[in-house]
Amino acid sequence: MKKIKIILDTDPGNDDLMAIIMALKSELIDVRGLTVVGGNASIENTTNNALSLLTYLNRVEVPVYVGNSSALNEISTSTEEFDEFVAHRIEIHGESGLHVTLPSPSVQPRKQHAVDFIIEEVESNKGEIILVPVGPLTNIADAIKKQPKLKEWVQSIHVMGGAVGVPGNVTKHAEFNIYCDPEAANDVFASGIEIKLCGLNITRLTSVRKDELNWLHGTSRGEVLITELLKNTFEQNSRRKSFSLHDPVAVLSLLHPNLIEWERFNISVMSDGPEFGRTIGIADTEGAVAVGVRIDSSLAKKKIAEVLAG
């Protein structure tokens, strides 16, 4: 069977770690490279986390490309909103971005910028590459802006982000990834590329409860690491009752799209004002974005575990 060629654009990040492991374990996915963006932590930390994870997994042949620090889009660093954003980020992901300790990287990132790699790889594989951004959309938007023909060359984009008609998670209006760079999100949603949006509508429903620490039963390096991550996450925040599998759902959408019910919307994002970062969806059968609105969450969690088990 022909593999699904992807570029995983990521800001590791606890749930990013799961998504990366999942993509690398799947026999149906060909990860052409990891492109890194700032978001869950600084670009320095997200890059280090990606390289350290590949070192831990003995998968250092997978190339890592450093991208943008993400706009945080121009949320002023002196504002109360920015302080709240940073507090949320640290509470969820910690200072480093991860709730597990990984070995020091045994490799360095490639010298080519992530945006240039995206353009070059997609051009070399016209119609075959699916972009899977599970962090802020800064790198993807920059690539489209730098090479508009990506709109013709990319097969599709599977985005983890947004909250269409449901509450946000970084503010009451906004989902984290979109909040980080709403202008980039608007550029991507308006690009005309086929987009599947895996937002909080479905990812929040697909979660591991505090009493499910043994959700993964295997002893592979990836499964052991994820179990440790979940244990540490719940220990560090005693109020937390569950861990949402946000980014793994985006990878799952490549493998089992029929587990998700999709509806067409035209999507835009508020880039200023009190609802900054809010994802606005207008239902339209001809809409540019297929939004995941419902998911078989128990089966989705089972399928994610199966992929992680390899």
C-alpha positions as CSV (number, residue, x, y, z in Angstrom):
1,M,0.0,0.0,0.0
2,K,1.3,3.5,-0.9
3,K,2.2,5.4,2.2
4,I,0.8,8.8,3.1
5,K,3.5,11.4,2.7
6,I,3.4,14.1,5.4
7,I,5.3,17.0,6.8
8,L,4.5,17.3,10.5
9,D,4.6,20.9,11.6
10,T,4.9,20.8,15.4
11,D,5.6,22.7,18.6
12,P,6.5,19.9,21.0
13,G,4.5,20.0,23.5
14,N,3.1,17.1,25.4
15,D,0.4,16.1,23.0
16,D,2.8,16.9,20.1
17,L,5.1,14.2,21.5
18,M,2.3,11.7,21.2
19,A,1.4,12.8,17.6
20,I,5.1,12.5,16.5
21,I,5.4,9.0,18.0
22,M,2.1,8.0,16.4
23,A,3.1,9.3,12.9
24,L,6.5,7.5,13.2
25,K,5.0,4.2,14.3
26,S,2.3,4.0,11.7
27,E,3.2,1.7,8.8
28,L,0.9,3.9,6.6
29,I,2.6,7.2,7.1
30,D,5.9,8.4,5.6
31,V,7.1,11.4,7.7
32,R,9.2,13.4,5.3
33,G,10.4,15.8,8.0
34,L,9.4,17.6,11.2
35,T,9.2,21.3,10.9
36,V,9.3,23.1,14.2
37,V,7.4,26.3,15.3
38,G,7.3,28.1,18.6
39,G,4.1,27.8,20.6
40,N,3.8,25.4,23.5
41,A,7.3,26.6,24.4
42,S,10.0,28.8,22.9
43,I,11.4,27.8,19.4
44,E,14.6,26.8,21.2
45,N,12.8,24.4,23.5
46,T,10.4,23.0,20.9
47,T,13.4,22.3,18.6
48,N,15.3,20.7,21.4
49,N,12.3,18.6,22.3
50,A,11.8,17.3,18.8
51,L,15.5,16.3,18.5
52,S,15.6,14.8,22.0
53,L,12.5,12.7,21.2
54,L,14.0,11.4,18.0
55,T,17.2,10.5,19.9
56,Y,15.1,8.6,22.5
57,L,13.2,6.7,19.8
58,N,16.4,5.9,17.8
59,R,14.9,7.7,14.8
60,V,17.5,10.4,14.2
61,E,17.3,9.8,10.5
62,V,14.1,11.9,10.5
63,P,15.1,15.4,9.6
64,V,14.1,18.4,11.8
65,Y,13.9,21.9,10.4
66,V,13.7,25.0,12.6
67,G,10.9,27.5,11.6
68,N,9.4,30.6,13.1
69,S,9.1,31.5,16.7
70,S,5.4,32.0,16.0
71,A,3.8,35.4,16.0
72,L,2.1,35.2,19.3
73,N,0.8,37.6,16.9
74,E,1.9,40.5,18.1
75,I,0.1,40.1,21.4
76,S,2.1,42.8,23.2
77,T,4.3,41.3,25.8
78,S,3.3,44.0,28.3
79,T,-0.4,43.1,28.2
80,E,-2.4,41.2,30.8
81,E,-3.6,38.9,28.0
82,F,0.0,37.9,27.2
83,D,0.7,37.2,30.9
84,E,-2.4,35.0,31.0
85,F,-1.3,33.2,27.8
86,V,2.2,32.4,29.3
87,A,0.7,31.2,32.5
88,H,-1.6,28.9,30.6
89,R,1.2,27.6,28.5
90,I,3.4,26.8,31.5
91,E,0.5,25.2,33.4
92,I,-0.2,22.8,30.5
93,H,3.3,22.1,29.2
94,G,5.7,23.3,31.8
95,E,8.7,25.6,31.1
96,S,10.4,23.2,28.7
97,G,7.2,22.2,26.9
98,L,7.3,18.6,28.2
99,H,6.4,16.8,31.4
100,V,9.1,14.1,30.8
101,T,12.8,14.2,30.7
102,L,14.5,13.2,27.5
103,P,18.1,12.5,26.6
104,S,20.2,15.3,25.1
105,P,19.9,15.4,21.3
106,S,22.5,13.3,19.4
107,V,21.8,15.3,16.2
108,Q,21.4,18.8,15.1
109,P,18.5,20.4,13.1
110,R,19.1,20.8,9.4
111,K,20.4,24.1,8.3
112,Q,17.6,24.8,5.8
113,H,14.7,26.9,7.2
114,A,11.5,25.0,7.8
115,V,9.5,27.2,5.4
116,D,12.0,26.6,2.6
117,F,12.0,22.9,3.3
118,I,8.2,22.8,3.1
119,I,8.2,24.6,-0.3
120,E,11.0,22.4,-1.7
121,E,9.6,19.1,-0.5
122,V,6.1,19.9,-1.7
123,E,7.4,21.0,-5.1
124,S,9.3,17.8,-5.4
125,N,6.2,15.7,-4.6
126,K,3.4,17.6,-6.3
127,G,0.0,16.5,-5.2
128,E,1.4,13.9,-2.8
129,I,2.2,15.8,0.4
130,I,-0.2,16.4,3.2
131,L,0.8,19.1,5.7
132,V,-0.1,18.3,9.3
133,P,0.3,21.4,11.4
134,V,-0.4,20.7,15.1
135,G,0.9,24.0,16.4
136,P,0.5,27.6,15.4
137,L,0.1,28.0,11.6
138,T,3.0,30.5,11.2
139,N,5.3,28.2,9.1
140,I,2.4,27.1,6.8
141,A,1.2,30.6,6.2
142,D,4.7,31.8,5.5
143,A,5.3,29.0,3.0
144,I,2.1,29.8,1.1
145,K,3.0,33.5,1.1
146,K,6.5,32.8,-0.2
147,Q,5.4,30.3,-2.8
148,P,1.8,30.8,-3.9
149,K,1.9,27.7,-6.1
150,L,1.8,25.6,-2.9
151,K,-2.0,26.1,-3.3
152,E,-1.8,23.9,-6.4
153,W,0.9,21.5,-5.2
154,V,-0.2,20.5,-1.7
155,Q,-2.6,17.6,-1.5
156,S,-4.3,18.8,1.7
157,I,-3.8,20.2,5.2
158,H,-4.9,18.5,8.3
159,V,-5.0,21.2,11.0
160,M,-5.2,20.7,14.8
161,G,-6.7,24.0,15.9
162,G,-9.8,26.1,16.4
163,A,-13.0,25.9,18.2
164,V,-16.0,26.3,16.0
165,G,-19.1,27.1,18.0
166,V,-17.6,25.6,21.2
167,P,-15.5,27.3,24.0
168,G,-11.8,27.9,23.7
169,N,-9.1,26.6,25.9
170,V,-6.7,29.5,26.3
171,T,-9.5,32.1,26.5
172,K,-13.2,31.5,26.6
173,H,-13.3,32.3,22.9
174,A,-10.0,30.9,21.5
175,E,-8.1,27.7,21.0
176,F,-4.4,27.8,21.7
177,N,-2.8,27.2,18.3
178,I,-5.1,29.7,16.5
179,Y,-4.7,32.3,19.3
180,C,-0.9,32.2,18.8
181,D,-1.1,33.5,15.2
182,P,-4.7,34.3,14.0
183,E,-3.4,36.2,11.0
184,A,-1.5,33.1,9.8
185,A,-4.6,31.0,10.4
186,N,-6.7,33.4,8.3
187,D,-4.2,33.1,5.5
188,V,-4.2,29.3,5.6
189,F,-8.0,29.1,5.8
190,A,-8.4,31.5,2.8
191,S,-5.7,29.7,0.7
192,G,-8.1,27.5,-1.2
193,I,-6.2,24.3,-0.2
194,E,-8.3,21.4,0.9
195,I,-8.3,21.6,4.7
196,K,-9.6,19.2,7.4
197,L,-9.9,21.0,10.7
198,C,-9.5,18.9,13.9
199,G,-10.5,21.4,16.5
200,L,-11.7,21.3,20.1
201,N,-15.1,20.2,18.8
202,I,-13.6,16.7,18.6
203,T,-10.2,16.7,20.2
204,R,-11.6,17.7,23.6
205,L,-13.9,14.7,23.5
206,T,-11.0,12.3,22.9
207,S,-9.2,12.1,26.2
208,V,-7.4,9.9,28.7
209,R,-8.9,10.1,32.2
210,K,-6.8,10.3,35.4
211,D,-7.9,6.8,36.3
212,E,-6.7,5.4,32.9
213,L,-3.0,5.8,33.3
214,N,-2.6,2.2,32.0
215,W,-4.4,3.2,28.8
216,L,-1.4,1.9,26.9
217,H,-0.4,-1.6,27.8
218,G,2.7,-2.1,25.7
219,T,6.4,-1.8,26.6
220,S,7.7,-0.1,23.5
221,R,9.8,3.0,24.1
222,G,7.0,5.3,22.9
223,E,4.3,3.7,25.0
224,V,6.5,3.8,28.2
225,L,7.3,7.5,27.6
226,I,3.7,8.4,27.0
227,T,2.6,6.6,30.2
228,E,5.3,8.5,32.2
229,L,4.2,11.7,30.6
230,L,0.5,11.2,31.6
231,K,1.5,10.2,35.1
232,N,3.7,13.3,35.5
233,T,1.0,15.6,34.1
234,F,-1.6,14.4,36.5
235,E,0.8,14.6,39.4
236,Q,1.8,18.1,38.6
237,N,-1.8,19.3,38.4
238,S,-3.9,17.6,40.9
239,R,-7.0,19.4,39.6
240,R,-6.7,18.0,36.2
241,K,-9.2,15.1,35.5
242,S,-8.2,14.2,31.9
243,F,-5.6,14.7,29.1
244,S,-7.1,15.6,25.7
245,L,-5.4,13.9,22.7
246,H,-5.6,17.0,20.6
247,D,-2.6,16.4,18.2
248,P,-3.0,12.7,18.0
249,V,-6.5,13.2,16.6
250,A,-5.0,15.2,13.7
251,V,-2.8,12.2,12.9
252,L,-5.7,9.9,13.3
253,S,-7.7,11.9,10.8
254,L,-5.2,10.8,8.1
255,L,-5.6,7.1,9.0
256,H,-9.3,6.8,9.9
257,P,-11.1,9.9,8.6
258,N,-14.4,8.0,8.7
259,L,-14.3,8.0,12.5
260,I,-15.0,11.7,12.3
261,E,-18.1,13.4,11.0
262,W,-17.2,16.4,8.8
263,E,-19.2,19.4,7.9
264,R,-18.3,22.2,5.5
265,F,-17.7,25.7,6.7
266,N,-16.2,29.0,5.7
267,I,-13.7,29.8,8.5
268,S,-12.2,33.1,9.6
269,V,-10.4,34.1,12.8
270,M,-10.8,37.3,14.9
271,S,-7.4,39.0,14.9
272,D,-8.2,41.9,17.3
273,G,-10.6,42.9,19.9
274,P,-12.0,41.2,22.9
275,E,-12.6,37.9,21.0
276,F,-9.0,37.8,19.7
277,G,-8.3,34.3,18.3
278,R,-11.9,33.2,18.1
279,T,-12.6,30.8,15.2
280,I,-15.7,31.8,13.3
281,G,-17.5,29.2,11.2
282,I,-20.3,29.8,8.8
283,A,-21.9,26.6,7.6
284,D,-21.8,26.3,3.8
285,T,-22.0,23.0,1.8
286,E,-19.5,24.5,-0.6
287,G,-17.3,25.8,2.2
288,A,-13.5,25.7,1.9
289,V,-12.9,23.9,5.2
290,A,-14.1,20.5,6.4
291,V,-14.6,20.8,10.1
292,G,-14.7,17.8,12.4
293,V,-17.9,18.2,14.3
294,R,-18.4,14.7,15.9
295,I,-16.2,11.8,16.6
296,D,-16.5,8.2,17.9
297,S,-14.2,9.1,20.8
298,S,-14.0,5.6,22.4
299,L,-13.1,4.0,19.1
300,A,-10.7,6.9,18.2
301,K,-8.9,6.4,21.5
302,K,-8.6,2.7,20.8
303,K,-7.3,3.3,17.3
304,I,-4.7,5.8,18.6
305,A,-3.5,3.2,21.1
306,E,-3.3,0.6,18.4
307,V,-1.0,2.8,16.3
308,L,1.2,3.7,19.3
309,A,1.5,0.0,20.0
310,G,2.8,-0.5,16.5
